[in-house]
């Protein structure tokens, strides 16, 4: 029998230990957080004994990626399978519960028909033994699950939701999906970006400095196609702890909600904290779990020394590959930040060619390396180091662990507790995401067209290209106006005025149904007046509402309007 989607009900209460991206200072562990909280979730029906299969199609599926320690485990959790029974790295919501993600991906269940919507949790290491390896595995598994679902159910729409370490997975997976190019056969390597209707990222370590909550959206106050204004601010000024992972969402721009709480150092690192960014890059290449568990030991210390040594060698190799590094503005700290990225790919380094003068004689060493630049280079190093770390000491002195991950005080958990109606913040970030996902699920169930920015722009251009159509912001349907005039009294000719076309409506702004249509457009005197003639409305174009205003005809004072 086909799998029924599990009903959502009160879950048993429990306390789940979880944590977020850890920060490292050079030489020692600085942060490895654990926080306790209590949320409800899904329950799984005892009648569901069959494995969940991608053969069961839904109108919309949310791909959920939890944070550190918050992932299903193969062999422990009942896993999703392909139609032939091959296990996939994911579990149906109900077979796995997350105190953090359930509130969002479970919200649509009570608002759409059973069988229309489902959520699945992606399996990945979700640890800090090797951060980038875990995240890359999460990206691969997320895309593998989406491909399998799309292969069985090509009309299914997707949302991707991630928190903490899972936020990094979600960002990178969404960036790759949005930057795809269809092959010659029109097929996509992962899934069609048009079928990804929403991306929710909580505590995005790859957020750019000053980036708002809705990258690429038309309004900046919400994702495209969703009218509810996000009132919790557009985002703090700082950048994520891992700015090297930033990038464009491509075709998914405008369909992304990236929330970051002020004070959450995973996504809101103050500007000019280069050493902390360097420390985070180092931490991505260490076994943070072992450091957190054992502190510095000969084994963990040796691992740290190996990573630092590898970064130092890469830095000197990068400098040696440049023609005259001393003459440039790049500082040694800039080089360290560049080469400490786990994905750093060094350029082709060739053996330096000995510099010669016009006669072919080797130049003196002092001229070959331009030591005249050394004093100014040293000055740039000092100024650059100080300038790029003006806030580092302040952050370190203010207890970054307590500020970000401290129980009861950590801003890494504000996404579930930042509502403040008195300050115009009626919803938490998680509640806002839940409302958006619910609307997306309703649209998918109803088969409504996906309201991408491209669709709305094409509709706007189509209206502008039609000279017989005028756009208004009225949401009311087109009505028929009837004008009656005695045939013996000719209508007084009116001067012909140029057609008035209303300016295009911004598709991201809410429609105001109270705005009236213009009642005073003149009529062409050549048009015969028929006492029962009705003015027909034009056909609406997808993404806009169009009306044709009824045109009154000037008649004798004795004219009686039709009822």
C-alpha positions in Angstrom: 0.0 0.0 0.0 1.2 3.6 -0.6 2.9 5.3 2.3 0.7 7.8 4.2 2.3 11.0 5.3 2.4 10.9 9.1 0.0 13.1 11.0 1.4 15.9 13.1 0.5 15.8 16.8 1.9 16.6 20.2 5.3 15.0 20.5 6.9 13.7 23.7 8.9 16.4 25.4 12.6 16.1 25.6 15.8 18.0 25.9 18.1 17.8 23.0 21.8 18.7 23.2 22.9 20.4 20.1 25.5 22.9 19.1 26.7 25.2 16.3 29.8 26.1 14.3 32.7 26.3 16.6 35.3 29.1 16.6 39.0 28.5 17.2 41.8 30.8 18.2 45.3 29.9 17.0 46.7 27.3 19.4 43.7 26.5 21.5 39.9 25.8 21.3 37.8 28.9 21.9 34.2 27.8 21.4 32.4 24.5 21.0 28.9 25.1 22.0 26.1 23.1 23.6 22.7 24.4 24.4 19.6 22.8 25.8 16.1 23.6 24.8 12.6 22.1 24.5 10.4 22.1 21.5 7.7 19.9 20.1 7.9 17.9 16.9 6.5 15.1 14.8 5.2 11.8 15.9 5.3 8.7 13.7 2.2 6.5 13.3 2.6 3.0 14.6 0.7 1.8 11.5 3.4 3.0 9.2 5.6 -0.1 8.9 6.6 0.3 5.2 9.8 2.1 4.2 9.2 5.6 2.9 9.8 5.6 -0.9 10.2 8.2 -3.5 7.5 6.4 -5.4 5.1 8.3 -3.3 4.7 11.8 -4.9 3.9 15.0 -3.1 3.1 18.5 -4.5 5.9 19.9 -2.4 8.7 18.4 -0.3 10.9 20.3 2.2 14.5 19.1 2.4 15.6 19.7 6.0 19.2 19.8 7.2 19.8 20.0 10.9 22.9 21.3 12.8 25.6 19.5 14.7 24.4 16.2 16.0 20.9 16.7 14.5 20.8 14.2 11.7 19.2 10.8 11.0 21.5 7.8 11.1 21.5 4.9 8.7 20.9 1.7 10.7 19.2 3.6 13.5 16.5 5.6 11.6 14.1 4.3 9.0 15.5 5.7 5.8 13.9 6.9 2.6 14.3 4.6 -0.4 14.1 4.7 -4.2 11.2 2.7 -5.8 13.5 -0.3 -6.1 14.3 -0.3 -2.4 17.8 1.4 -2.5 18.3 3.4 0.7 18.8 7.1 0.4 20.6 9.4 2.9 17.4 10.8 4.3 14.5 10.0 6.5 10.8 11.1 6.3 9.8 13.6 9.0 8.0 11.5 11.5 10.7 8.8 11.4 13.2 11.5 12.5 12.5 14.5 14.8 14.4 17.7 15.2 13.5 20.2 17.9 15.0 22.9 15.8 13.7 22.3 12.3 10.3 20.7 13.0 8.6 24.0 13.8 9.2 25.2 10.3 9.0 22.2 8.0 6.0 20.7 10.0 3.9 23.9 9.7 2.2 23.1 6.4 0.9 19.7 7.5 -2.3 21.0 9.0 -2.9 23.5 6.3 -2.9 21.3 3.2 -4.5 18.0 2.4 -2.9 14.8 3.6 -0.5 13.5 0.9 0.1 16.9 -0.6 3.2 17.8 1.4 6.1 16.0 3.1 9.4 16.9 4.7 12.5 14.7 4.7 15.7 15.1 6.8 19.0 14.7 5.2 21.6 12.3 6.7 25.2 13.6 6.9 28.0 13.5 9.5 26.7 16.6 11.3 29.9 16.8 13.3 33.0 18.8 13.7 35.6 16.0 13.3 36.2 17.6 9.9 33.9 20.5 9.3 34.2 20.9 5.5 34.1 17.2 4.9 30.9 16.9 6.8 29.3 19.9 5.0 30.4 18.7 1.6 28.8 15.3 2.4 25.6 17.1 3.4 25.6 19.0 0.1 26.1 15.8 -1.9 23.4 13.9 0.0 20.9 16.8 -0.2 21.3 16.9 -4.0 21.2 13.1 -4.3 17.8 13.0 -2.4 16.4 15.8 -4.5 17.5 14.1 -7.8 15.9 10.8 -6.6 12.6 12.5 -5.8 12.5 14.5 -9.0 13.2 11.3 -11.0 10.1 9.7 -9.6 8.0 12.9 -9.3 9.1 15.5 -11.8 6.3 17.9 -10.8 7.2 18.0 -7.2 8.4 21.4 -5.8 11.1 21.7 -3.3 12.1 23.9 -0.4 15.4 23.6 1.4 15.7 24.4 5.1 18.9 24.4 7.2 20.1 25.6 10.6 23.6 26.1 12.0 26.0 23.6 10.4 23.0 22.6 8.2 22.7 26.2 7.2 26.1 26.0 5.5 25.0 22.8 3.8 21.8 24.5 2.6 23.6 27.6 1.3 26.1 25.6 -0.7 23.5 23.2 -2.1 21.3 26.1 -3.1 24.1 28.0 -4.7 25.0 25.0 -6.9 21.4 24.4 -7.9 20.9 28.1 -8.8 24.1 28.3 -10.8 23.4 25.3 -13.0 23.1 25.4 -16.8 20.8 22.9 -18.5 22.4 20.4 -20.9 21.8 20.2 -24.6 18.9 17.9 -23.9 17.4 20.4 -21.6 18.0 18.3 -18.5 19.5 19.6 -15.3 22.4 18.0 -13.4 20.6 18.3 -10.0 17.0 19.5 -10.3 15.3 22.3 -12.3 16.0 25.5 -10.3 12.4 26.6 -11.2 11.1 23.8 -9.1 13.0 25.0 -6.0 10.5 27.5 -4.6 12.1 28.5 -1.3 15.4 28.3 0.7 15.5 29.0 4.4 18.8 29.5 6.1 19.1 30.1 9.9 22.6 31.3 11.1 24.3 31.5 7.7 28.1 31.4 8.2 28.6 32.4 4.5 26.6 35.6 4.7 28.2 38.6 3.2 28.8 41.8 5.3 25.6 43.9 5.2 23.6 41.4 3.3 19.9 41.6 3.9 17.6 38.7 4.9 16.3 38.2 1.4 19.1 38.1 -1.2 18.0 39.2 -4.6 14.4 39.9 -3.6 12.5 42.7 -5.3 11.3 44.3 -2.0 14.0 43.4 0.4 11.3 42.9 3.1 10.4 39.4 2.1 11.0 36.7 -0.5 9.4 37.3 -3.9 5.8 36.3 -4.1 5.2 36.4 -0.3 3.5 39.6 0.9 4.1 39.3 4.6 6.7 41.8 5.6 9.6 40.6 7.8 9.7 43.0 10.6 12.8 41.7 12.5 15.3 43.8 10.6 17.1 43.2 7.4 20.2 41.7 9.0 23.2 42.8 11.0 26.2 44.6 9.5 28.8 41.9 10.1 29.7 39.0 7.9 29.5 35.3 8.5 32.4 33.5 10.1 33.1 31.8 6.8 33.0 34.6 4.2 35.0 32.5 1.8 31.9 30.3 1.3 29.7 33.2 0.1 28.4 33.5 -3.4 25.4 34.1 -5.6 22.3 32.0 -5.5 21.9 32.5 -9.2 18.4 31.5 -10.4 17.3 31.1 -6.8 17.9 34.8 -6.0 14.7 36.2 -4.6 13.6 32.8 -3.2 16.0 32.8 -0.3 15.4 33.8 3.3 18.7 34.0 5.2 18.1 34.9 8.9 20.9 36.1 11.2 20.5 37.3 14.8 22.5 40.3 15.9 25.2 38.9 18.3 25.3 35.4 16.7 29.0 35.3 15.7 28.4 32.4 13.4 26.7 34.7 10.9 27.3 38.3 12.3 31.0 38.5 13.0 31.9 42.2 13.4 34.0 43.8 10.7 37.7 44.0 11.1 38.2 40.7 12.9 40.6 39.1 10.4 42.3 36.9 13.0 38.9 35.4 14.0 38.2 34.6 10.4 41.6 33.0 10.1 40.9 31.0 13.3 37.6 29.8 11.9 39.4 28.6 8.7 41.9 26.7 10.8 39.1 25.1 12.8 37.5 23.8 9.7 40.6 21.6 9.1 40.8 20.3 12.7 39.0 17.6 14.6 37.1 20.1 16.8 35.1 17.2 18.4 38.4 15.8 19.7 39.6 19.2 20.9 36.4 19.8 22.7 36.4 16.4 24.3 40.1 16.0 25.1 41.4 19.6 25.0 45.0 20.0 23.9 46.8 16.6 24.0 49.9 15.4 22.2 47.6 14.0 19.5 45.3 17.0 19.1 48.3 19.4 19.4 50.1 17.5 16.6 47.1 17.8 14.4 47.0 21.6 15.0 50.7 21.9 14.2 50.3 20.0 11.0 47.4 22.3 9.9 49.3 25.5 10.8 52.4 24.2 9.1 50.5 23.4 5.9 49.0 26.9 5.8 52.4 28.5 6.4 54.0 26.6 3.5 51.1 27.5 1.2 51.4 31.1 2.2 55.2 31.3 1.3 54.6 29.3 -1.9 51.9 31.8 -2.9 54.2 34.8 -2.2 57.1 33.1 -4.1 54.9 32.6 -7.1 54.3 36.4 -7.4 56.7 38.5 -9.5 57.4 41.1 -6.8 55.2 40.6 -3.8 57.0 43.4 -1.8 55.8 46.0 -4.2 52.1 45.1 -3.8 49.5 46.0 -1.2 48.6 42.5 -0.2 49.7 41.8 3.4 50.9 38.5 4.9 47.6 38.2 6.8 45.7 38.6 3.6 47.8 35.7 2.2 47.1 33.6 5.2 43.4 34.2 5.0 43.4 33.2 1.3 45.5 30.0 1.6 43.7 28.9 4.9 40.5 28.3 3.0 40.0 24.5 2.9 39.1 24.7 -0.8 42.2 26.8 -1.7 43.7 25.8 -5.0 47.3 27.2 -5.5 48.1 28.5 -8.9 50.8 26.9 -11.1 54.0 27.7 -9.3 57.0 27.6 -11.6 60.7 27.9 -10.6 61.5 31.6 -10.5 63.4 32.8 -13.5 66.6 34.7 -12.6 66.3 38.4 -13.6 68.9 39.8 -15.9 69.8 43.2 -17.2 69.8 44.4 -20.8 73.2 42.8 -21.4 72.0 39.5 -20.1 74.0 39.7 -16.9 72.3 38.6 -13.6 71.0 41.5 -11.5 72.3 42.0 -8.0 70.0 40.3 -5.4 69.1 43.7 -3.9 67.7 44.8 -7.3 66.2 41.5 -8.2 63.8 41.5 -5.3 63.5 45.3 -5.0 64.4 45.5 -1.4 63.7 49.2 -1.7 60.0 48.3 -1.1 60.7 46.5 2.2 60.3 49.6 4.5 57.0 50.5 3.0 55.9 46.9 3.0 56.6 46.6 6.7 54.6 49.7 7.3 51.7 48.3 5.3 51.9 45.0 7.3 51.6 46.8 10.6 48.9 49.2 9.5 47.0 46.4 7.7 47.1 44.1 10.7 45.9 46.7 13.1 43.2 48.0 10.8 41.8 44.6 10.0 41.6 43.6 13.7 40.2 46.7 15.4 37.3 44.7 16.7 39.1 41.4 17.4 40.1 42.2 21.0 36.6 43.5 21.8 35.0 40.3 20.6 37.4 38.1 22.5 37.0 40.1 25.7 33.2 39.9 25.5 33.1 36.1 25.8 32.2 34.9 22.3 31.1 31.5 23.6 28.5 33.0 26.0 27.4 35.6 23.4 26.8 33.0 20.7 26.1 29.7 22.4 25.7 30.3 26.1 22.6 28.6 27.6 19.9 31.2 27.9 22.1 33.9 26.5 23.4 32.6 23.2 22.1 34.6 20.2 22.5 31.4 18.1 19.0 30.4 19.3 17.2 33.8 18.9 15.5 32.4 15.8 13.0 30.8 18.0 12.7 33.5 20.6 13.2 36.9 18.9 9.5 37.9 18.6 8.7 41.2 20.3 5.3 42.7 19.3 6.1 45.9 21.3 9.0 46.5 18.9 7.1 45.6 15.8 8.4 42.0 15.7 5.2 39.9 15.9 6.9 36.7 14.6 10.1 34.9 15.4 12.4 34.1 12.4 11.3 30.5 12.6 7.6 31.5 12.7 8.1 33.7 9.6 9.8 30.8 7.8 6.9 28.5 8.8 4.3 30.9 7.4 6.2 31.2 4.1 6.6 27.4 3.7 2.9 27.0 4.5 2.0 29.5 1.7 4.4 27.7 -0.7 2.8 24.4 0.1 -0.7 25.8 -0.4 0.3 27.2 -3.8 1.8 23.8 -4.8 -1.4 22.0 -3.7 -3.5 24.4 -5.7 -1.2 24.1 -8.7 -0.6 27.9 -8.8 2.2 29.1 -11.0 5.5 29.7 -9.3 5.7 33.4 -8.7 9.3 33.9 -9.6 10.7 37.4 -10.4 11.2 36.3 -14.0 7.5 35.2 -14.4 6.3 38.5 -12.9 8.6 40.6 -15.1 7.5 38.8 -18.2 3.9 39.4 -17.3 4.6 43.1 -16.8 6.4 43.4 -20.1 3.5 41.6 -21.9 1.1 44.2 -20.5 3.3 47.1 -21.5 3.7 45.7 -25.0 -0.1 45.7 -25.6 -1.3 49.2 -26.3 -4.9 48.3 -25.8 -4.3 47.3 -22.2 -3.9 49.5 -19.1 -2.7 48.1 -15.8 -4.1 49.1 -12.5 -3.5 48.0 -8.9 -7.1 47.1 -8.4 -7.6 43.5 -7.4 -11.4 43.5 -8.2 -12.5 41.5 -11.3 -13.4 43.4 -14.5 -17.0 44.6 -14.5 -19.4 45.5 -17.3 -20.7 49.0 -17.5 -23.9 49.7 -19.4 -24.7 53.2 -20.8 -28.1 54.0 -22.2 -28.8 57.0 -24.5 -31.8 58.1 -26.6 -31.0 57.4 -30.2 -32.5 60.8 -31.4 -29.9 62.8 -29.4 -26.5 62.5 -30.9 -23.5 62.4 -28.6 -21.5 65.6 -28.4 -18.1 64.9 -29.9 -15.2 65.0 -27.4 -11.7 65.8 -28.3 -9.4 62.8 -28.8 -6.7 62.6 -26.1 -3.7 60.2 -26.2 -4.3 56.9 -24.4 -3.2 56.9 -20.8 -1.3 53.9 -19.7 -0.8 53.4 -16.0 2.8 52.9 -14.9 3.8 49.3 -14.4 3.1 47.8 -11.0 6.0 46.5 -8.9 5.0 42.7 -8.6 6.6 42.5 -5.1 4.4 45.2 -3.6 1.0 44.1 -2.1 -2.1 44.9 -4.1 -4.3 47.7 -2.7 -7.9 46.8 -3.5 -9.0 50.2 -2.4 -7.5 52.1 -5.3 -10.2 53.0 -7.9 -9.8 52.8 -11.6 -9.6 56.1 -13.5 -13.3 57.0 -14.5 -12.4 59.9 -16.7 -10.7 58.5 -19.8 -12.2 60.2 -22.9 -13.9 58.3 -25.6 -13.2 58.3 -29.3 -16.1 60.2 -31.0 -15.9 57.9 -34.0 -17.2 55.0 -31.7 -21.0 54.6 -32.2 -23.0 54.8 -29.1 -25.2 51.8 -28.5 -27.7 52.1 -25.7 -27.0 48.6 -24.5 -23.3 48.4 -25.5 -21.0 46.8 -22.9 -17.3 47.5 -22.6 -15.5 44.1 -22.4 -12.5 43.6 -20.0 -9.3 42.4 -21.3 -7.8 39.0 -20.5 -5.5 39.1 -17.5 -1.9 38.3 -18.0 -0.2 35.9 -15.5 1.4 37.7 -12.6 -0.8 40.9 -13.0 -4.4 42.0 -12.8 -5.6 44.1 -15.8 -8.8 46.0 -16.2 -10.3 48.1 -19.0 -12.1 51.1 -17.5 -15.6 51.6 -18.7 -15.8 54.7 -20.8 -18.8 57.0 -20.2 -20.3 58.7 -23.2 -21.5 62.3 -23.1 -25.2 62.4 -23.6 -28.2 64.8 -23.2 -29.2 65.8 -19.7 -32.3 63.6 -20.0 -30.4 60.4 -20.2 -31.5 57.8 -17.6 -28.7 55.3 -16.5 -29.5 51.7 -16.8 -30.2 50.0 -13.5 
